[in-house]
């Protein structure tokens, strides 16, 4: 039997990319229109977490804002899906139980490397999400392989069309409206709660040109650095740091636990923008 050289090389290359992104968080902020998101780090300065679902549940309930929840939950799952999909090409005796074990090992390896190298904080919930991603990837492989063996090409075509339709819907409903918002919206335009009714990450206690201190929903007071690359948005559109004021409720996307990459103001005060 020929060795699966190409799948092995692809798997090794992807593992290297995964370590670069998830361990060393070496990925630039991604800009969607005027909104900048950093998918490499949203840790809010917590210590290590060894309690399952301690951080997942608040995200699912929207306590920290849906943007931050999406970055953490979807990101930690999606990045491990290719591992679950690629490994069966290399190791032909993979099962869903073995994929679950592989997911746990992969998640633990990432978290331990972060802790040992002092580039991140151990979180058991990240291990759970990583393991789920691997299982989803293996499940997709198993379903596709079964369809191919049974020559059920109709399902393959339908699944492909559904995937394309989902991608188009995502672009039309989310990406396009976000990237084509007017830079200077009219004053009378309807104003939205950018935090989706969640109340955001917390409330601003004090703010100046370079530093913002917030009291999070969990009661923790956190000081965040504002840089020239920090994106600030109100319901009226893009804004500058001068619109931030004590008392505003905000959703904050944070990099390295201390630098704000994006600040969404939940309150619907007149910002003068």
Residue pairs with C-beta under 8 A, 6 or more apart in sequence:
4 89
4 90
7 86
7 89
7 90
8 90
10 86
11 83
11 86
11 87
11 89
11 90
14 82
14 83
14 86
15 83
18 79
18 80
18 83
18 110
19 110
19 113
20 26
20 27
21 27
21 40
21 79
22 79
22 110
23 110
23 113
23 114
23 117
23 119
23 120
24 117
24 119
25 40
25 41
25 119
25 120
25 256
26 40
27 38
27 39
27 40
29 36
29 37
29 38
29 229
29 255
29 261
30 36
30 37
30 38
30 39
31 37
31 231
32 175
32 178
32 179
33 178
33 179
33 180
33 181
34 181
34 183
34 231
34 233
34 237
34 238
35 178
35 231
35 233
35 262
36 229
36 231
36 261
36 262
37 67
37 71
37 253
37 261
37 262
38 71
38 253
38 254
38 255
38 261
38 262
39 71
39 75
40 255
41 120
41 254
41 255
41 256
41 257
42 68
42 71
42 72
42 253
42 254
42 255
43 120
43 121
43 254
43 256
43 257
44 64
44 201
44 216
44 220
44 222
44 254
44 257
45 220
45 222
45 257
45 258
46 55
46 121
46 123
47 121
48 115
48 121
48 122
48 123
49 55
49 121
49 122
49 123
49 124
49 125
50 122
50 124
51 124
52 124
52 125
52 128
53 125
53 128
54 124
54 125
55 72
55 123
55 125
56 73
56 125
56 128
56 129
58 64
58 218
59 68
59 69
59 72
59 73
60 69
60 73
62 69
62 196
62 198
63 198
63 217
64 198
64 201
64 217
64 251
65 195
65 196
65 198
65 200
65 201
65 251
65 252
65 264
66 195
66 196
66 198
67 251
67 253
67 262
67 264
68 201
68 251
68 252
68 253
71 253
72 129
73 129
76 126
76 129
76 130
76 133
77 129
77 130
77 132
77 133
77 136
78 133
79 130
79 133
80 103
80 106
80 107
80 129
80 130
80 131
80 132
80 133
80 134
80 137
81 133
81 134
81 136
81 137
81 140
82 137
83 102
83 103
83 106
83 133
83 134
83 137
84 99
84 102
84 103
84 133
84 134
84 135
84 136
84 137
84 138
84 139
84 140
84 141
85 137
85 138
85 140
85 141
86 137
87 94
87 99
87 102
87 134
87 138
88 94
88 138
88 141
88 142
88 145
89 141
94 102
94 138
96 135
96 138
96 139
96 142
99 134
99 135
99 137
99 138
99 139
100 131
100 134
100 135
102 134
103 130
103 131
103 132
103 133
103 134
103 135
104 127
104 131
106 130
106 131
106 134
107 126
107 127
107 128
107 129
107 130
107 131
108 127
110 126
110 127
110 130
111 120
111 122
111 123
111 124
111 126
111 127
112 122
113 119
114 120
114 121
114 122
115 121
115 122
144 156
144 159
146 152
147 153
147 155
147 156
147 159
148 156
181 237
182 237
183 237
183 238
184 237
184 273
185 236
185 237
187 236
189 236
191 235
191 236
191 268
192 235
193 235
193 266
193 268
194 233
194 234
194 235
194 251
194 264
194 265
194 266
195 249
195 250
195 251
195 264
195 266
198 251
198 266
199 217
199 249
199 266
200 249
200 250
200 251
200 252
200 264
200 266
201 214
201 216
201 217
201 250
201 251
201 252
202 214
202 215
202 216
202 217
202 222
202 249
202 250
202 252
203 214
203 215
203 247
203 248
203 249
203 250
204 212
204 213
204 214
204 244
204 245
204 246
204 247
204 248
204 249
204 250
205 213
205 214
205 215
205 221
205 246
206 212
206 213
206 246
207 213
207 241
207 244
207 245
207 246
209 226
209 241
210 225
210 226
210 227
211 223
211 224
211 225
211 226
212 223
212 224
212 226
212 244
212 260
212 263
213 221
213 222
213 223
213 224
214 221
214 222
214 224
214 250
214 252
215 221
215 222
216 222
223 258
224 252
224 254
224 258
224 259
224 260
225 258
225 259
225 260
226 241
226 260
226 263
227 259
227 260
229 261
230 241
230 259
230 260
230 261
230 262
230 263
231 238
231 261
231 262
231 263
232 238
232 239
232 240
232 241
232 243
232 244
232 262
232 263
232 265
233 239
233 262
233 263
233 264
233 265
234 243
234 265
234 271
234 273
235 265
235 268
236 271
236 273
237 273
238 273
239 265
239 271
239 273
243 265
243 271
243 272
243 273
244 250
244 263
244 265
247 267
248 265
248 266
248 267
248 269
249 265
249 266
249 267
250 263
250 264
250 265
250 266
251 263
251 264
251 266
252 260
252 262
252 263
252 264
253 260
253 261
253 262
253 263
254 260
254 261
255 261
265 271
